[in-house]
Amino acid sequence: MNVAIIYLLISVLGGAIGQLALKRGMNSFGELTLSMDKIVNVLVRMATNPYVVVGMVVYAASTVFWLAALSRVDLSFAYPFASLSYVVMLIGAWQLFDENISVMRLVGCVVVISGVLLISRS
């Protein structure tokens, strides 16, 4: 398998895991309002939440793999791989947050996967 595709897949998986960790961390806050008088408190709470911190670190690491992949392949080849994060996110949201997954979302994921397979073969 091409190294660039491995980098792309690591990037997608890392980005999705990072986002899932961020969601887990932000669930503990409830709905936030970003107002000038509360912004410092909100930022401190975010910066001290372990899930938010881990999510940011994993997301940043996935960006390094994305950049490594971009150094090897065309952007028009790499970018569709980012859509695979929708599939990972759908599975993660279902498993971790008990979100309902409709048939239309599943069909959409099949379309995304099909598109990425077509592009990866070009």
Sine and cosine of phi, psi and omega as CSV:
sin_phi,cos_phi,sin_psi,cos_psi,sin_omega,cos_omega
0.00,0.00,0.64,-0.77,0.00,-1.00
-0.87,0.48,0.69,-0.72,-0.02,-1.00
-0.86,0.51,-0.61,0.79,-0.01,-1.00
-0.88,0.47,-0.63,0.77,0.01,-1.00
-0.92,0.39,-0.61,0.79,0.07,-1.00
-0.88,0.47,-0.72,0.70,0.04,-1.00
-0.86,0.51,-0.69,0.73,0.00,-1.00
-0.89,0.46,-0.70,0.72,-0.01,-1.00
-0.92,0.39,-0.63,0.78,0.08,-1.00
-0.89,0.45,-0.67,0.74,0.02,-1.00
-0.87,0.49,-0.71,0.70,0.00,-1.00
-0.89,0.46,-0.75,0.66,-0.02,-1.00
-0.90,0.45,-0.71,0.71,0.02,-1.00
-0.89,0.45,-0.67,0.75,0.03,-1.00
-0.89,0.46,-0.67,0.74,0.01,-1.00
-0.92,0.38,-0.69,0.73,0.04,-1.00
-0.89,0.46,-0.67,0.75,0.05,-1.00
-0.87,0.50,-0.70,0.72,0.01,-1.00
-0.91,0.41,-0.62,0.78,0.04,-1.00
-0.91,0.42,-0.63,0.77,0.06,-1.00
-0.91,0.41,-0.65,0.76,0.05,-1.00
-0.87,0.49,-0.69,0.72,0.03,-1.00
-0.88,0.48,-0.69,0.72,0.02,-1.00
-0.86,0.51,-0.70,0.71,0.02,-1.00
-0.91,0.42,-0.67,0.74,-0.05,-1.00
-0.96,0.28,-0.41,0.91,0.08,-1.00
-0.86,0.50,-0.48,0.88,-0.02,-1.00
-0.96,0.29,-0.25,0.97,-0.02,-1.00
-1.00,0.01,-0.42,0.91,-0.19,-0.98
0.97,0.22,-0.23,-0.97,-0.01,-1.00
-0.95,0.30,0.75,-0.66,0.01,-1.00
-0.97,-0.24,0.54,-0.84,0.15,-0.99
-0.88,-0.48,0.82,-0.57,-0.01,-1.00
-1.00,-0.05,1.00,-0.02,0.05,-1.00
-0.90,-0.44,0.41,-0.91,-0.08,-1.00
-0.85,0.53,-0.58,0.81,-0.06,-1.00
-0.98,0.21,-0.25,0.97,-0.03,-1.00
-0.90,-0.44,-0.08,1.00,-0.16,-0.99
-0.88,0.47,-0.65,0.76,-0.02,-1.00
-0.90,0.43,-0.71,0.70,0.02,-1.00
-0.88,0.48,-0.68,0.73,0.01,-1.00
-0.89,0.46,-0.71,0.70,-0.01,-1.00
-0.90,0.44,-0.63,0.77,0.04,-1.00
-0.91,0.42,-0.68,0.73,0.03,-1.00
-0.88,0.47,-0.66,0.75,0.03,-1.00
-0.91,0.42,-0.70,0.71,-0.06,-1.00
-0.93,0.37,-0.30,0.95,-0.01,-1.00
-0.95,-0.30,0.04,1.00,0.05,-1.00
-1.00,0.08,0.86,-0.51,-0.07,-1.00
-0.86,0.51,-0.60,0.80,0.01,-1.00
-0.92,0.38,-0.63,0.78,0.03,-1.00
-0.91,0.41,-0.69,0.72,-0.01,-1.00
-0.90,0.44,-0.75,0.66,0.01,-1.00
-0.89,0.46,-0.67,0.75,0.03,-1.00
-0.86,0.52,-0.68,0.73,0.02,-1.00
-0.92,0.40,-0.65,0.76,0.00,-1.00
-0.91,0.41,-0.72,0.69,0.01,-1.00
-0.90,0.43,-0.66,0.75,0.02,-1.00
-0.89,0.45,-0.66,0.75,0.03,-1.00
-0.91,0.42,-0.65,0.76,0.03,-1.00
-0.89,0.45,-0.61,0.79,0.02,-1.00
-0.91,0.42,-0.51,0.86,0.04,-1.00
-0.91,0.42,-0.58,0.82,0.04,-1.00
-0.89,0.46,-0.68,0.73,0.04,-1.00
-0.92,0.39,-0.60,0.80,0.05,-1.00
-0.88,0.48,-0.71,0.70,0.00,-1.00
-0.90,0.43,-0.63,0.78,0.05,-1.00
-0.89,0.46,-0.65,0.76,0.03,-1.00
-0.91,0.42,-0.68,0.74,0.00,-1.00
-0.89,0.46,-0.44,0.90,0.03,-1.00
-0.96,0.29,-0.21,0.98,-0.10,-1.00
-0.93,-0.37,-0.44,0.90,-0.10,-1.00
-0.74,-0.68,0.26,-0.97,0.07,-1.00
-0.92,0.40,0.53,-0.85,0.04,-1.00
-0.88,0.47,-0.61,0.79,0.00,-1.00
-0.92,0.40,-0.36,0.93,0.11,-0.99
-1.00,0.08,-0.69,0.73,-0.11,-0.99
-0.95,0.30,-0.67,0.75,-0.18,-0.98
-0.87,0.49,-0.63,0.77,0.05,-1.00
-0.86,0.51,-0.43,0.90,0.05,-1.00
-0.89,0.45,-0.49,0.87,0.03,-1.00
-0.87,0.50,-0.46,0.89,0.01,-1.00
-0.92,0.38,-0.31,0.95,0.07,-1.00
-0.89,0.45,-0.35,0.94,0.05,-1.00
-0.88,0.47,-0.47,0.88,0.07,-1.00
-0.88,0.48,-0.65,0.76,-0.01,-1.00
-0.93,0.37,-0.74,0.67,0.02,-1.00
-0.88,0.48,-0.66,0.75,-0.01,-1.00
-0.91,0.42,-0.64,0.77,0.02,-1.00
-0.87,0.49,-0.73,0.69,0.01,-1.00
-0.91,0.42,-0.70,0.72,0.00,-1.00
-0.90,0.44,-0.68,0.73,0.01,-1.00
-0.90,0.44,-0.61,0.79,0.02,-1.00
-0.92,0.39,-0.72,0.69,-0.07,-1.00
-0.97,0.25,-0.67,0.75,-0.14,-0.99
-1.00,-0.03,-0.52,0.86,-0.11,-0.99
-0.87,-0.49,0.15,0.99,0.02,-1.00
0.80,0.60,0.58,0.81,0.04,-1.00
-0.97,0.25,0.59,-0.81,0.05,-1.00
-0.97,0.22,0.70,-0.72,0.00,-1.00
-0.92,-0.40,0.90,-0.43,-0.02,-1.00
-0.99,0.17,0.27,-0.96,0.05,-1.00
-0.88,0.47,-0.63,0.77,0.00,-1.00
-0.89,0.46,-0.61,0.80,0.06,-1.00
-0.91,0.41,-0.64,0.77,0.04,-1.00
-0.90,0.43,-0.68,0.74,0.05,-1.00
-0.88,0.48,-0.67,0.74,0.04,-1.00
-0.86,0.51,-0.64,0.77,0.04,-1.00
-0.91,0.41,-0.62,0.78,0.05,-1.00
-0.89,0.45,-0.65,0.76,0.04,-1.00
-0.89,0.45,-0.69,0.72,0.02,-1.00
-0.87,0.49,-0.76,0.65,-0.01,-1.00
-0.87,0.49,-0.67,0.74,0.03,-1.00
-0.87,0.49,-0.68,0.73,0.01,-1.00
-0.89,0.46,-0.69,0.72,0.02,-1.00
-0.91,0.43,-0.65,0.76,0.04,-1.00
-0.88,0.48,-0.67,0.75,0.03,-1.00
-0.89,0.46,-0.70,0.72,-0.02,-1.00
-0.93,0.37,-0.62,0.78,-0.03,-1.00
-0.92,0.40,-0.37,0.93,0.00,-1.00
-1.00,0.04,-0.15,0.99,-0.05,-1.00
-1.00,0.10,0.00,0.00,0.00,0.00
